Every structure is written in C-alpha cells, then in structure tokens.
C-alpha cells in the first residue's frame, strides 16, 4: 500500500492542526474501505463462494428453462420462478467479480439449452 503511504505524506504534511486531524480521519476511512474491499475480493475467490455461485447459476438457468418450456405454468408458478431468478441474480451480484459478464454467459447457456431441446 505504497500509494496510501504517499497520500498520508501529502495529506498529513500540513501546518494547520485542524486540517491534519480532518485529513487523518479521511485517510482512516479510506484505509477501512481498502481493507473491506480486499476482504470482499478474498471472499469472492473462496471455494465455498464458488460452489454457491455455481449452484446459484444452475438454479437461475433451470428456472429460465422451466419458464420457456412449460406453457401450462400458472401465474403464481411463473411469479415464483421469476422471484427465484431475481434472488439468484442478487446472489450472483455478490459472489461474482463480473456479474454482468456472468449474466451474459448464463444467457448464452440458456439459449444453447433451449436450442438443444427444440
């Protein structure tokens, strides 16, 4: 975290003690944010998180295929499947570093699965 040390040098090298204290608080917030982001990134790379993500992905795909192929679903059943998909998207937004890219891959996989059944 050489960059943070440089920031400290610049922001804490001020003559006004009040400004130094304000800058010290701001730097502490930045440090906390960096630590939280590093912990979050580490969590995303964990094996358990990857397994949860894979299961979430499959659940989303299964719901999409069911919605596309089963015309006899009731409104309530369709709403439950859509709600399940929404929940899976939320989980993927937490577990994936590139949630948008992951969703694009899922969409392509759904299209392939639907084309294979037709």
N, C-alpha and C positions, 0 to 999 in steps of 0.2 A: 504494500500500500504506500509506495513511494509518492504517488500523486497526492494522497491525503497529507503526508508529511509536508509537502511543498505548500499545500493550501494552508496548513497550520502556520507555516513560516510567514506567509504573506498576511494572513488574517490576524495573526496574533502579534505581529510586529507593528503595532500602532501605539502611539503615545497616550491616547485617551483611555483611561482605565475602564470607563463605562463601555466604550466601543469594544475593547478587548473582551470584556465579560459577555457582551452580546454575541460577539463572534465565537467565543468559546462554546456557548450554548448551541449556536447554529452548527458548529463543527461536530459537537456531540450528537446532534440529530442526524447529521449526515453519516457519521460512523455507525450509528444504530441501524440506519437504513441499509448501509452496505452489508453489515453483518446479517441482517434479516434476509436480504436478497441472496447472499451466499448460502445461508441455511436452506432457503426455499429451493435454490438450484440443486443443492445436495440432495434434498428430499425427493425432488423430481427424478433424480438418477438412481434412486434406491430400487432394488429388485422387487420389493413388495409393491411399490408405486407402479412399476412397470407392469406387474401382474394385474393390479387393479385397473390400470389403463387398458390393457388388452381385453379384460372381461367387459369393461365399460364399452369399448369399441364394438365387441361382438353383440352385446345387448342392443346397442343402437342399430346395428345392421339387421339383426333379427326382427326388431320392431318395424323397420322400414320395409323389409321383405314381406312381413305379415300384412302391413297396410297396403302394399301394392298388389299382393296376390289374393287376398281374401276379401272379396266384394260383399260377403254376407256379414261383415262385422257391423255390430250395432253402433250407433253414435257414441254410446257410453264406452264401448270397447275401443273405438278409434281414439276417443279423447284420452283414455288411459294409456294407449300406446304412444300418443303424441306427448303426453306428460312424461312418460318413461324416457322418450328421446330427449326432451328438454333437460331432464335430470342428468342424463348421460353426457349431454353437451356441457353442462355445468361442471361435471366431474372432469371431463377432458380439458376444460379451460384451466383447471387447477393442476392437473397432472402432466400436461404436455407443454413443452417449451414453445412449440409452434402449433398452437391449437388450430389456427386457420389452415395450415398445411395438412394437419392430421385430418381435419374435416374434409378437405379436398380428396385425400386418399380414401377415406371412408366412402365418400360419394362415388368415386370411381369403382370401388369394390362392390358397392350396392348395384351399380349399373351392370357390372360384369355378371353378378349373380342373377339379376333379373333377365339379362340376355340369354344366360345359360338355361333358364327354365322355360323360355319361350320358343 
